[in-house]
Amino acid sequence: MASKNTNLTNALELAKKYDYANVENEFDLLLSSNQNDVLSLYYRGCTRIHFNKYQLATVNFDAAISSLNLSTKHEVQALYQRGYIQCLNRAKENNSNDVIHKTHFSIGTVHATLGKNEQTLRHFNHAIKNSRDSTEDTSKIYYLHRGRACAFCADFNGARNDLNIVIKESNDPLLRGCAHNELDQHDQAIKEFDLWFESDLRINNISRPLVETLDDHA
């Protein structure tokens, strides 16, 4: 039992350092001695997501959930992670970057709501990567949200860089105003909000989904 606890502690400490290759090895060791160890199954599933081993991760989550020995807290998380994998798989089946980047953004906002800022950042990175030439890329809305996520991760330089991209490149004065506001540039923010108020984006209700997304994230 002591060896099991030591391996589990080591694995979780390695995870805090993002050393996922060794994390996976630790859980492999634990499961080699007890293939029904539900916590190891759960955590190895989480680890495999970082390597995009979605099918193997799903196998681990299925085994952990079906054991009926997983705590309620971990069972809810396992169900969520499995659902996340299913969302990504559906997006890839559609073979559309438009679906993929929106899926990543949606998952990122869920993580943001749960206060899981590092996971939030990872999904916003994927959203930006897959959104080239999209409406979201033109508006730079993902950069606004990633800037906020960077701030929550104490990456203030990254936050400033993303918010400045919104200010310089966004075609939407509402989002530019939000970026100025995040940087405490309130006079500039008011000017941008005034522009948006008089713009076709507001008059034609084009910005409404963006506003709702911002409200949801906040």
ZAMARGU-4260 file (C-alpha; in steps of 0.2 Angstrom, whole numbers, plus 5000, padded with zeros to 4 digits):
<rodrens>
0) 5000/5000/5000 | 5014/5012/5004 | 5022/5009/4987 | 5005/5012/4979 | 5003/5029/4988
5) 5021/5034/4984 | 5019/5031/4966 | 5002/5040/4966 | 5010/5055/4975 | 5025/5055/4963
10) 5013/5055/4948 | 5003/5069/4954 | 5018/5079/4958 | 5025/5076/4941 | 5008/5081/4933
15) 5010/5098/4942 | 5027/5100/4933 | 5018/5095/4916 | 5030/5080/4915 | 5016/5070/4907
20) 5027/5056/4900 | 5034/5051/4917 | 5016/5053/4924 | 5010/5040/4912 | 5024/5029/4917
25) 5020/5030/4935 | 5002/5025/4932 | 5007/5011/4920 | 5017/5004/4935 | 5003/5006/4947
30) 4991/4997/4935 | 5004/4983/4931 | 5002/4978/4949 | 4983/4981/4950 | 4974/4983/4933
35) 4958/4988/4943 | 4965/5003/4952 | 4951/5015/4948 | 4961/5031/4953 | 4975/5026/4942
40) 4964/5022/4928 | 4956/5039/4930 | 4972/5049/4931 | 4980/5039/4917 | 4965/5043/4906
45) 4968/5062/4910 | 4986/5060/4906 | 4983/5052/4889 | 4972/5067/4884 | 4988/5077/4884
50) 4996/5066/4871 | 4980/5065/4861 | 4978/5047/4865 | 4959/5049/4865 | 4954/5031/4861
55) 4966/5024/4875 | 4960/5038/4887 | 4942/5033/4884 | 4946/5015/4888 | 4953/5021/4905
60) 4938/5032/4909 | 4926/5018/4904 | 4935/5005/4915 | 4935/5018/4930 | 4917/5022/4928
65) 4910/5004/4926 | 4920/4998/4941 | 4907/5007/4952 | 4921/5011/4964 | 4925/5028/4958
70) 4921/5042/4970 | 4907/5054/4965 | 4919/5068/4962 | 4930/5058/4950 | 4916/5050/4942
75) 4909/5066/4937 | 4926/5072/4930 | 4928/5055/4921 | 4911/5058/4913 | 4915/5075/4908
80) 4932/5070/4901 | 4924/5056/4891 | 4911/5069/4884 | 4925/5081/4879 | 4933/5067/4869
85) 4917/5063/4860 | 4915/5082/4856 | 4932/5082/4848 | 4929/5066/4839 | 4913/5073/4831
90) 4922/5088/4826 | 4935/5078/4817 | 4922/5067/4809 | 4915/5083/4801 | 4933/5087/4795
95) 4929/5105/4797 | 4941/5117/4806 | 4926/5128/4809 | 4918/5115/4820 | 4935/5110/4828
100) 4939/5128/4834 | 4922/5131/4840 | 4922/5115/4850 | 4939/5119/4858 | 4933/5137/4862
105) 4917/5130/4870 | 4927/5117/4880 | 4939/5131/4885 | 4925/5141/4892 | 4919/5127/4902
110) 4936/5125/4910 | 4936/5143/4913 | 4920/5142/4923 | 4927/5128/4933 | 4943/5138/4937
115) 4954/5126/4927 | 4964/5140/4919 | 4978/5129/4912 | 4966/5118/4903 | 4957/5134/4897
120) 4973/5141/4890 | 4976/5125/4881 | 4960/5124/4872 | 4960/5143/4868 | 4977/5139/4860
125) 4969/5125/4849 | 4954/5137/4845 | 4966/5150/4838 | 4976/5138/4829 | 4961/5131/4820
130) 4952/5147/4816 | 4962/5155/4803 | 4952/5165/4791 | 4936/5163/4801 | 4924/5176/4808
135) 4932/5173/4825 | 4949/5176/4818 | 4944/5192/4810 | 4936/5198/4826 | 4950/5191/4837
140) 4938/5186/4850 | 4948/5171/4855 | 4963/5182/4858 | 4953/5192/4870 | 4948/5176/4880
145) 4965/5169/4879 | 4972/5185/4886 | 4961/5184/4901 | 4966/5166/4903 | 4984/5171/4903
150) 4981/5183/4916 | 4973/5170/4927 | 4988/5160/4924 | 4999/5174/4930 | 5006/5176/4912
155) 5004/5195/4911 | 5015/5197/4896 | 5005/5185/4887 | 4989/5193/4892 | 4995/5210/4886
160) 5001/5203/4870 | 4984/5195/4866 | 4974/5210/4871 | 4985/5221/4861 | 4982/5210/4846
165) 4963/5213/4849 | 4966/5232/4849 | 4976/5232/4834 | 4968/5219/4823 | 4950/5216/4828
170) 4937/5222/4816 | 4924/5224/4830 | 4925/5240/4841 | 4915/5231/4855 | 4930/5218/4857
175) 4943/5232/4855 | 4934/5241/4869 | 4934/5225/4880 | 4953/5223/4877 | 4956/5242/4882
180) 4945/5239/4897 | 4955/5224/4903 | 4971/5234/4901 | 4963/5248/4912 | 4963/5260/4897
185) 4946/5266/4901 | 4945/5282/4890 | 4950/5272/4874 | 4937/5258/4879 | 4923/5271/4880
190) 4928/5278/4863 | 4927/5260/4856 | 4910/5256/4864 | 4903/5273/4857 | 4909/5267/4840
195) 4901/5250/4842 | 4885/5258/4848 | 4883/5268/4832 | 4890/5253/4821 | 4881/5241/4809
200) 4887/5227/4821 | 4875/5233/4834 | 4861/5240/4823 | 4861/5223/4813 | 4863/5213/4829
205) 4879/5205/4823 | 4888/5206/4839 | 4875/5199/4850 | 4882/5181/4850 | 4899/5189/4854
210) 4892/5199/4868 | 4883/5183/4875 | 4899/5173/4874 | 4908/5187/4884 | 4895/5188/4897
215) 4895/5169/4899 | 4914/5169/4901 | 4914/5183/4913
</rodrens>
